[in-house]
Amino acid sequence: MAVLSALGLRGRGWVPNTKISPPEYSTRSPASVEDPTSLESPSRLENDFYRARLQVWDDRQKQRRAARTSLHEEELTWMSTVQDARFALLVSPETGFDTWGIETSVAEILPGWHTGRHIHGEEAIYVIGGRGLIAVDGIRYDICPGTTVGVPYGAEHQLFNTGSDTLSYLSATAYPLERYLGLYRLEQVEECGRSATIPHLPVSKDGYDKKGRRIRLLWEEAFYRDGSVGLRAWLEARIRGGVDLRQRHVGSAPGARNKAARLASGIGHHSAWVQLMGGPRKMDFSNRLALISGFLIDDPGAHSGRHAHMEAIIYVLNGHGHSVVDGEKIPWRPGSSLHVQGPQVQHQHFNTGSEPAFMLRVASGLRPYIERSVKEVFPFLWFEAQGRGSEKSAGH
């Protein structure tokens, strides 16, 4: 009763359910129920959906092991479509990857050209090089290298190259997921081609649209974090053998915590991190399905902390090295894509080059919600901090 009063529910008509009884269920006629003694009949076994479900997990693991885990720039198949004059799929079902419903691609726009104008589901864009603009629902947003764009579901959009160099960008969409849900619809309004003129449109100065949603995030507006934050506390805690982040909050008292797990959750497992569509309030982007969450940055000779979590897609923009994903050593270089399948796949990244490694991370916006639901079985695990050295010195 006190809870109802505190929440103001009684004033809205909600009271404890003592007024009515649960409905009675009218069972089917016994004649329509199959004889339970016939469980071992061949017809019963052939149509036993439950036996099939018992096999689902093992079958799924075989499917994942058979799927692709990396793709390099020289392996791309470039194509021309009515939307893009030069386009290539990266991590996608069509290229052999098995994802949660996210796919990535790259596209290039020559100077003086524009993409087609179309409408579809969510899209996240990161500008790799060149300058131009993107028109989203009749508003102009200027873009340059390092710009992140979030195209809301169902928004009409088109890109223009307004510079003297090729405009190249990475795109992340939830096409496979939206198709599975019956939500994907593609409408082509205009085809790609040379730009006779640049459209005169209202210009967004702050990157937001009229509904208060962020559409564009400039590089200097992103959040940066030094990965050394919390490192001393990590070492002082003398954590060994992995940390179960389910133990961050334990006990019945509010705020009761396990110190080691709390410290582990706060440490940076890369040399640095740049938040794009991740972090606080997702930087006001409306995207919920396809996110370009940010950059993982590792110094020359450094390695990330070994950890395990749900699916992530990585695109390397700078640096040379390799990753160890579920025991598989995967080399990477600029233009490489990696797929960390999940759930809870152990992995670690090693920068073996002479310059910082910049790895752009793409993830499903469903991931945080799924992680909360399954964390008792598949927690986010940390096994060690970021540092320097090879696999052997890093604990493998």
HELIX and SHEET records of a PDB file:
HELIX    1   1 ALA A    2  LEU A    7  1                                   6    
HELIX    2   2 ARG A   10  ARG A   12  5                                   3    
HELIX    3   3 PRO A   30  SER A   32  5                                   3    
HELIX    4   4 PRO A   36  SER A   38  5                                   3    
HELIX    5   5 PRO A   42  GLU A   46  1                                   5    
HELIX    6   6 PHE A   49  LEU A   54  1                                   6    
HELIX    7   7 VAL A   56  ALA A   66  1                                  11    
HELIX    8   8 GLU A   73  GLU A   75  5                                   3    
HELIX    9   9 PRO A   93  THR A   95  5                                   3    
HELIX   10  10 TYR A  175  LEU A  181  1                                   7    
HELIX   11  11 TRP A  219  GLU A  221  5                                   3    
HELIX   12  12 LEU A  231  ALA A  237  1                                   7    
HELIX   13  13 LEU A  245  ARG A  248  5                                   4    
HELIX   14  14 LYS A  259  GLY A  266  1                                   8    
HELIX   15  15 PRO A  280  ASP A  284  5                                   5    
HELIX   16  16 ARG A  367  VAL A  374  1                                   8    
SHEET    1   A 7 SER A  70  LEU A  71  0                                        
SHEET    2   A 7 SER A 337  VAL A 340 -1                                        
SHEET    3   A 7 ALA A 312  ASN A 318 -1                                        
SHEET    4   A 7 ALA A 357  SER A 364 -1                                        
SHEET    5   A 7 ALA A 290  ASP A 298 -1                                        
SHEET    6   A 7 ALA A 272  GLN A 275 -1                                        
SHEET    7   A 7 PHE A 223  ASP A 226 -1                                        
SHEET    1   B 6 ARG A  86  LEU A  89  0                                        
SHEET    2   B 6 GLU A 103  ILE A 109 -1                                        
SHEET    3   B 6 LEU A 167  THR A 173 -1                                        
SHEET    4   B 6 GLU A 123  GLY A 129 -1                                        
SHEET    5   B 6 THR A 148  VAL A 151 -1                                        
SHEET    6   B 6 ARG A 216  LEU A 217 -1                                        
SHEET    1   C 2 TRP A 113  HIS A 114  0                                        
SHEET    2   C 2 GLY A 193  ARG A 194 -1                                        
SHEET    1   D 2 ARG A 117  ILE A 119  0                                        
SHEET    2   D 2 GLU A 187  GLU A 190 -1                                        
SHEET    1   E 3 ILE A 139  ILE A 143  0                                        
SHEET    2   E 3 GLY A 132  VAL A 136 -1                                        
SHEET    3   E 3 HIS A 157  ASN A 161 -1                                        
SHEET    1   F 6 VAL A 243  ASP A 244  0                                        
SHEET    2   F 6 LEU A 381  TRP A 382 -1                                        
SHEET    3   F 6 HIS A 307  HIS A 309 -1                                        
SHEET    4   F 6 VAL A 345  ASN A 351 -1                                        
SHEET    5   F 6 GLY A 321  VAL A 325 -1                                        
SHEET    6   F 6 GLU A 328  TRP A 332 -1                                        
SHEET    1   G 2 ALA A 302  HIS A 303  0                                        
SHEET    2   G 2 GLY A 387  ARG A 388 -1                                        
END                                                                             
